[in-house]
Amino acid sequence: MEIERRFRIVSEISPDIFSGKEMFPIMQGYGKTIRVRRKGEKCFITVKEGKGLVRNEWEVEIPEWVFQKIWSEIEKKKLEKDRYVIPYRDHLIEFDVYKGTLAPLMILECEFKDEEDAKQFILPEWAKDAIEVTNDDRYSNRSLATHGLPED
């Protein structure tokens, strides 16, 4: 099970936020019911079910050749982004900076141990103007990969 909140960054972010932080280039694509992802040097296949704050999720690491085979068969449902991992209080914030036609979109996401933890989460000061998009399907990675940037 995954409990996650997502926020769209709307203000300028200082590059200092990323200084010294772990970063993974990510490529991911979508089939009818699956996601394939390369995160750094590792590849994964994921099945997610549901929408919003709490969803079922199953993920397993796969060999590079399996990723390449699926990736080559997915036509227009792909995206690329850089993910920065930023420690914040008792959490790890994953800060995604999208590339290509999705630039300059930036999404901050954070996973939680339970729903109460998610409800009590307060954004860091540098992201205080962010807009929550947890329940906005237009900002799901699947929708972004398929339809592009939403028109607000």
JOQUICOR-V661551 format. One record per residue. N is the residue number from 1. RES is the residue in three letters. NEAR is the number of other C-alpha atoms within 10 Angstrom. Layout:
N/RES/NEAR ; N/RES/NEAR
This chain:
1/MET/12 ; 2/GLU/16 ; 3/ILE/18 ; 4/GLU/18 ; 5/ARG/20 ; 6/ARG/24 ; 7/PHE/20 ; 8/ARG/20 ; 9/ILE/22 ; 10/VAL/14 ; 11/SER/12 ; 12/GLU/9 ; 13/ILE/12 ; 14/SER/9 ; 15/PRO/7 ; 16/ASP/8 ; 17/ILE/12 ; 18/PHE/15 ; 19/SER/11 ; 20/GLY/10 ; 21/LYS/13 ; 22/GLU/12 ; 23/MET/18 ; 24/PHE/16 ; 25/PRO/16 ; 26/ILE/20 ; 27/MET/17 ; 28/GLN/23 ; 29/GLY/26 ; 30/TYR/26 ; 31/GLY/15 ; 32/LYS/8 ; 33/THR/9 ; 34/ILE/16 ; 35/ARG/21 ; 36/VAL/26 ; 37/ARG/23 ; 38/ARG/22 ; 39/LYS/17 ; 40/GLY/13 ; 41/GLU/9 ; 42/LYS/13 ; 43/CYS/21 ; 44/PHE/18 ; 45/ILE/21 ; 46/THR/16 ; 47/VAL/15 ; 48/LYS/15 ; 49/GLU/14 ; 50/GLY/9 ; 51/LYS/13 ; 52/GLY/15 ; 53/LEU/17 ; 54/VAL/19 ; 55/ARG/13 ; 56/ASN/12 ; 57/GLU/13 ; 58/TRP/12 ; 59/GLU/13 ; 60/VAL/10 ; 61/GLU/14 ; 62/ILE/15 ; 63/PRO/11 ; 64/GLU/13 ; 65/TRP/10 ; 66/VAL/13 ; 67/PHE/20 ; 68/GLN/13 ; 69/LYS/10 ; 70/ILE/16 ; 71/TRP/21 ; 72/SER/9 ; 73/GLU/11 ; 74/ILE/15 ; 75/GLU/12 ; 76/LYS/11 ; 77/LYS/20 ; 78/LYS/22 ; 79/LEU/22 ; 80/GLU/21 ; 81/LYS/21 ; 82/ASP/19 ; 83/ARG/24 ; 84/TYR/22 ; 85/VAL/20 ; 86/ILE/20 ; 87/PRO/12 ; 88/TYR/11 ; 89/ARG/10 ; 90/ASP/8 ; 91/HIS/13 ; 92/LEU/15 ; 93/ILE/20 ; 94/GLU/20 ; 95/PHE/24 ; 96/ASP/23 ; 97/VAL/20 ; 98/TYR/19 ; 99/LYS/14 ; 100/GLY/10 ; 101/THR/13 ; 102/LEU/17 ; 103/ALA/12 ; 104/PRO/11 ; 105/LEU/17 ; 106/MET/22 ; 107/ILE/20 ; 108/LEU/24 ; 109/GLU/19 ; 110/CYS/20 ; 111/GLU/19 ; 112/PHE/19 ; 113/LYS/12 ; 114/ASP/13 ; 115/GLU/13 ; 116/GLU/9 ; 117/ASP/11 ; 118/ALA/17 ; 119/LYS/11 ; 120/GLN/8 ; 121/PHE/14 ; 122/ILE/10 ; 123/LEU/15 ; 124/PRO/12 ; 125/GLU/7 ; 126/TRP/13 ; 127/ALA/17 ; 128/LYS/12 ; 129/ASP/15 ; 130/ALA/18 ; 131/ILE/14 ; 132/GLU/15 ; 133/VAL/18 ; 134/THR/19 ; 135/ASN/13 ; 136/ASP/11 ; 137/ASP/14 ; 138/ARG/17 ; 139/TYR/21 ; 140/SER/16 ; 141/ASN/18 ; 142/ARG/20 ; 143/SER/16 ; 144/LEU/18 ; 145/ALA/20 ; 146/THR/17 ; 147/HIS/13 ; 148/GLY/17 ; 149/LEU/16 ; 150/PRO/11 ; 151/GLU/5 ; 152/ASP/3
